[in-house]
Amino acid sequence: MAAALLGAMTLHAGFMFDDYVWLGIWDRVPQPAPLANTPFDVYRTATGVAEHTHRMSESGIFPWWVEPTVKLAFFRPLSSALFGLDHALFGRDSVGYHAHSLLWYVGLVMLAGLLFRRVLPAAVAALAMFLFAINGSHAAVLGWLSYRALMVSTLFGVLGFWLHLEWRERQRKGALVGSLVAFALGLASAETMLILIPYVIAYEVFAGPGKAADKLKGLLPLGVLLAGYFALYKSLGYGAAGQDTHVDPLGAPGAWVSAMISRVPAAIAGLTLSAPSDYIMDASYVPVFTLIGAAGLAFFALLVWGVWPRLEGDERRTLKWMLTGSFVATFLASSALAGTRTLLVPSLGLAVGLAMVLRAAWRGRARSFRAGAVLAGAAVMFLLHVVAAPYVWWQTVNVYTQMDAMMNRAQARYGEALDVKALPNQRVVVLNAPSGVIGIYSSVQWWSLGKTLPKAWWVLSYAMEPQQVTRTGPNSLELSLPKGHLLTTIEERVYRGSRYPLAVGDTFDVKGMKVRVEDVDAEGPKRVSFTFDVPLEDPSLKFVEWKNKKVLPWTPPALNAAPVVVDAHTFQ
């Protein structure tokens, strides 16, 4: 009931960001350039094929600095099809979509409870199910429709795991077939199913019946399924490359290890102490969350150590494989963009560990100094994970609602500045953006809503610092950042990872606009020139700037005039 009430709050979140991509795809809206996404493959955003990337940058779907080999393509046909079902039933009424997502979440909680009851005493299993249901990090997954894929994949993964236990412990061959079918459905929903594999392996190591050879045989069917999945995945061109949000541990092991150094401590901070790990998308917060993560891990480990003597043998064994699975899953989940949404699968093991700590701490209260210290620590965890959970859910929904409103305001501002009758013959040139998400998604939302498209929609910079624009010729200008750099934010590095730095003299030609990097230091580009195929005053170019929370027409200065400052300020 608590999960349903908290989940129902997310019905106010509406559509956001990536949601507009699959809405436009399913609405069959004419595209500004051939998109990689198709109705049953809506999560294939970038193919990694240079020719495809270049066509997207010409139209402005990708920015001018995009790495030609950038790839963001995820195998999620079942989740894509579920959006098609929603579209057929609800059109663009977001309430129906969110109600559908809520049903998947309720089903996931029930299956998690079934799994917990299988391996835990009834009271502990019920408590673990409750803790999993109200976990504040889950609001991030439930409130954003594009993240539904994570819930669907996890649901089938948990079902497959429960059937795996049925097969291994009760020798039911039908359960083996069922587990493989469920695992396959999980893999067809999202890569999240892979994050559940550490639990299966840890179970076999610590609790699987039989000798070592039997345990290996128990993993063999799943291993064959995964081998086939990876072969299909690669042959169909899925994966991630060329950017910093999703890092492939096999394709780029060095970059993966480097990313884990900052992401995993933040994930552990979110997992153990309910810290808002999304903040590490701003690199300045990484050191703080590294310390919080270390403190959270030490604190939780001490609590487990404190209650360990009070646990039964079966409970200890279950706790070993549950926490091992949770810890390893945290590493795998952190391969994706850091944030609370990555904690869904790791939180399964955390719910079990926390339930055991709370139960044992309460039973052993005030019997010794150690028991009193454990009870005090457990009280802190109760406050963080139970008392504070409704606030975390409310805050997440509030943030999502604000994001939705912000994007709608951005659409209104562009609508005020652009002449829809002239757009088909114009290239829109946005000098600056008040935030990376507005820089990325405003044109996407404009297209998805079926509005009149320009020939191109070029955003010159996502940098939020004041920028100087100097006219350098009849058809050229130069943009410089006295106190900042380009390509430093996570939104910019969606398109070009830090392993692909720009150098002075690098050029880009997006069919009508040529870009050259003029100045770079150790932190990134500081000055870039833009040369257009017509004079800046030509009516085919529509220059606009963000200023004082509005989109305003921008008039190119005269040649040899002083630099003009463009400053978006904060847009909320």
HELIX and SHEET records of a PDB file:
HELIX    1   1 ALA A    2  ALA A    8  1                                   7    
HELIX    2   2 MET A    9  HIS A   12  5                                   4    
HELIX    3   3 ASP A   19  TRP A   26  1                                   8    
HELIX    4   4 ALA A   50  SER A   59  1                                  10    
HELIX    5   5 PRO A   77  PHE A   90  1                                  14    
HELIX    6   6 SER A   94  VAL A  119  1                                  26    
HELIX    7   7 ALA A  122  ILE A  134  1                                  13    
HELIX    8   8 HIS A  138  LEU A  142  1                                   5    
HELIX    9   9 LEU A  145  TYR A  147  5                                   3    
HELIX   10  10 ARG A  148  ARG A  170  1                                  23    
HELIX   11  11 LYS A  173  SER A  189  1                                  17    
HELIX   12  12 THR A  192  ILE A  195  1                                   4    
HELIX   13  13 ILE A  197  PHE A  206  1                                  10    
HELIX   14  14 ALA A  212  SER A  235  1                                  24    
HELIX   15  15 PRO A  253  LEU A  273  1                                  21    
HELIX   16  16 SER A  277  MET A  281  5                                   5    
HELIX   17  17 ALA A  283  TYR A  285  5                                   3    
HELIX   18  18 VAL A  286  VAL A  307  1                                  22    
HELIX   19  19 TRP A  308  ARG A  310  5                                   3    
HELIX   20  20 GLY A  313  ALA A  333  1                                  21    
HELIX   21  21 THR A  340  LEU A  343  5                                   4    
HELIX   22  22 PRO A  346  ARG A  363  1                                  18    
HELIX   23  23 PHE A  369  PHE A  382  1                                  14    
HELIX   24  24 LEU A  383  VAL A  387  3                                   5    
HELIX   25  25 ALA A  389  ALA A  417  1                                  29    
HELIX   26  26 LEU A  423  ASN A  425  5                                   3    
HELIX   27  27 GLY A  436  SER A  448  1                                  13    
HELIX   28  28 GLU A  492  VAL A  494  5                                   3    
SHEET    1   A 3 ARG A  44  THR A  47  0                                        
SHEET    2   A 3 LYS A  71  ALA A  73 -1                                        
SHEET    3   A 3 GLY A 239  ALA A 241 -1                                        
SHEET    1   B 4 ALA A 456  VAL A 459  0                                        
SHEET    2   B 4 ARG A 427  VAL A 430  1                                        
SHEET    3   B 4 LEU A 541  LYS A 547  1                                        
SHEET    4   B 4 LYS A 550  PRO A 553 -1                                        
SHEET    1   C 6 THR A 507  ASP A 509  0                                        
SHEET    2   C 6 MET A 513  ASP A 521 -1                                        
SHEET    3   C 6 GLY A 524  PHE A 532 -1                                        
SHEET    4   C 6 SER A 476  SER A 480 -1                                        
SHEET    5   C 6 GLN A 467  GLY A 473 -1                                        
SHEET    6   C 6 VAL A 564  VAL A 566 -1                                        
END                                                                             
